[in-house]
Amino acid sequence: MIKDKDSVGTIIDLVFKAVALAMAVAVVVTGVLDTMEIQTQLLLLGIGLFGLAVTELDR
């Protein structure tokens, strides 16, 4: 069990950054394959941007 508050914050930052990276990769792949609408891709990019914004606000 993680007891240190700083390490929990570090893990949360890592998760948000990983989600942002996953959303970007998903948009690139679906864009290349042309399997997703632009609106849905923009939604995924917005989710990724939100994750990056949360990590920056935490500093």
ABEGO torsion letter per residue (X at the ends): XBABAAAAAAAAAAAAAAAAAAAAAAAAAAAAAGABBAAAAAAAAAAAAAAAAAAAAAX
